[in-house]
Amino acid sequence: MQVKDLEVRKAVDNIELEVVDMDEARDWSNARGSGRVVNVKVKDETGEVNMTLWNQDVDKIKKGDKIVVENGWCGEYQGDKQLSTGRFGKLTVQE
């Protein structure tokens, strides 16, 4: 799968990307719990997309890393596509 193939509210079986930009990680909390979150911009040869990383994935990557997202999810935030690992997905940093 490639960035151009991402569809809102659809599963993402496997996609390879490069991290091109990262915001500062921030803490969150609400009635259901707390954790960390960071927004990143990732790309492949077909385009760029925003991605949200939660909790244990926040410290896995840095700018310039090549990553693979398996069993992820494409959502939407403020009219833009938003990639995440979702509930059951996996993020791997390539060596």
C-alpha positions in Angstrom: 0.0 0.0 0.0 1.1 3.6 -0.6 0.1 7.0 0.7 -2.0 7.7 -2.5 -4.1 4.5 -1.7 -5.1 5.6 1.9 -8.8 6.0 2.4 -10.5 7.6 5.4 -12.1 5.1 7.8 -10.3 2.2 6.1 -7.8 -0.4 7.4 -4.1 -0.1 6.3 -2.6 -3.6 5.9 1.0 -2.7 5.3 2.7 0.6 4.4 6.4 1.7 4.3 7.2 5.3 5.1 9.9 7.8 6.0 9.5 10.2 8.9 10.0 13.7 7.6 8.8 15.9 10.6 7.8 15.5 14.2 6.0 17.7 16.7 7.0 17.7 20.4 5.5 14.8 22.3 2.9 15.8 24.8 1.1 14.2 27.8 -2.6 13.7 27.8 -5.1 12.6 30.4 -8.9 12.2 30.7 -11.4 10.1 32.7 -10.2 6.9 30.9 -6.5 7.3 31.6 -3.4 9.1 30.6 -0.4 8.7 28.2 1.7 10.4 25.6 1.0 11.4 22.0 3.0 12.9 19.1 2.0 14.0 15.6 4.5 13.2 12.8 4.5 13.8 9.1 5.5 10.7 7.0 5.9 10.2 3.3 6.6 7.7 0.5 7.1 8.3 -3.2 3.4 9.0 -3.8 2.9 11.7 -1.1 2.8 12.7 2.5 0.3 12.1 5.3 0.0 13.0 9.0 0.4 10.2 11.6 -0.4 10.1 15.3 1.7 7.9 17.6 0.4 7.0 21.0 2.1 5.9 24.3 4.7 3.1 23.6 5.2 4.2 20.0 6.1 7.8 20.8 9.8 7.2 21.6 10.4 4.6 18.9 11.1 6.9 16.0 13.0 10.0 15.0 13.1 12.3 12.0 14.6 10.4 9.0 13.6 6.9 10.2 12.1 4.4 7.8 9.1 2.8 9.3 6.5 0.1 8.5 3.0 0.2 9.8 1.1 -3.1 9.8 -2.6 -3.5 10.5 -3.1 0.3 10.9 -6.0 2.6 10.4 -6.6 5.8 8.3 -8.9 8.3 10.0 -9.5 12.0 9.4 -8.8 15.1 11.5 -9.8 18.6 10.5 -10.3 17.4 6.9 -6.9 15.7 6.5 -6.1 12.0 6.4 -4.6 10.8 9.6 -2.7 7.5 9.8 -2.3 5.6 13.1 -1.6 2.0 14.3 -5.1 1.9 15.6 -6.0 -0.6 18.3 -4.4 -3.6 16.7 -1.6 -2.3 14.6 2.1 -2.5 14.8 4.9 0.1 14.1 8.4 -1.2 13.2 11.5 0.9 12.6 13.5 -0.5 9.7 17.3 -1.1 10.3 
